[in-house]
Amino acid sequence: MPIYCGVDFHSRQQTIAWCDTRDGEIHFDKLAHQLDDVRAFYARFEGEVIVGLEASGYSNWFEDLLSELHHQVRVGNPAEVRARARARQKTDRRDAELLLDLLLKDEFPQIHRPSAASREALRLLRYRQRLVQLRTKTCNNLHAIALSAGVSLKAKLLTKAGRRRLNELTLSTEHRRQREEWLELIDQLQTRIQRADQELARLAADDDRVTRLQTHPGIGVQTALALVHTLEPLRRFANSRKVAAYVGLEPREYSSGDRQRFGRISKAGPRLLRYLLIEAAHHAVRHDPDLKRLYWQLLQKKNKGKAIVAVARRLLIRAYILWRDEIDYAEFLRRGVEVQSARKSK
């Protein structure tokens, strides 16, 4: 007989409503993460233990702890959990009791959680992205210093010639000090970014799915890794439209009667993957004739932003097909030619 635990999880504390199905009695406990022994509390349960909590950005350590104790972890969709609440009052105790009730009735709105390996890969991708953002902010400060001296270096800032020109500028004492410190920070960031790139390249080389996706123009190491570790297992998705909706590239629909109207994309999904797909789309339109044609056709009716988002969605669907059918880009093009030939022959 399993033991069910509904946990209202916060960054510093958690409220637990648990029930041993052998006697049906419901108990309540409250743990402070810094003061109480969380491991000892959950380790005392024997047999099958099922723990349910809402999705949170601070619960990774807790989920790992429960996995070490061989307890089942179910992570719920917060919006769907809230929709099932019957009481108007909202407290930690009521929330924990609601989670326990959903577990007992087998109505818990569980969401997919990536594997430990996928979580580590995505953490590395997000870390690299933050380093690049810091480097961009640092470069912007150096551009501002150069412009204050009447010089515009643009894309040449980080080249040898650009850095030599930057060091030759006549600046005030404070600006000279800032210039040296900003350049030193950029060197440190470059080293860390290169180290992250090497680690990502190692992960990509060991995965046939990533290697296959990289054969498509525009899809590099980062985009391929983000696709694989965000979408796996791919069998979760019935078709390409489900994938686009999951990533947040599906347009919202506002239709009624005979009137059909589509709005902006939902953006409901992994932000990093969406960003990487849009960056990949900029490269894909320069090397893939079909995507280039689509982009220029959309530019006749829409602005550049909407056109490139549409290309990113098409690129995502292509990546889904490559992964699902276990084919590379060359095979994808060959199949497309065969389909076109069949249509012309009819």
ABEGO torsion letter per residue (X at the ends): XBBBBBBBBBAABBBBBBBBAAAGBBBBBBBBAAABBAAAAAAABBEBBBBBBBBBAAAAAAAAAAAAAGBBBBBBBAAAAAAABABABBBAAAAAAAAAAAAAAGABBBBBBBBAAAAAAAAAAAAAAAAAAAAAAAAAAAAAAAAAAGBBAEAAAABAAAAAAAAABBBBAAAAAAAAAAAAAAAAAAAAAAAAAAAAAAAAAABAAAAAAAABBGBBAAAAAAAAAAAOBAAABABAAAAAAAAGABBBBBBBEABBBBBBBAGBEBAAAAAAAAAAAAAAAAABAAAAAAAAAAAAABBAAAAAAAAAAAAAAAAAAAAAAGBBAAAAAAAAAAAAAAAAAX
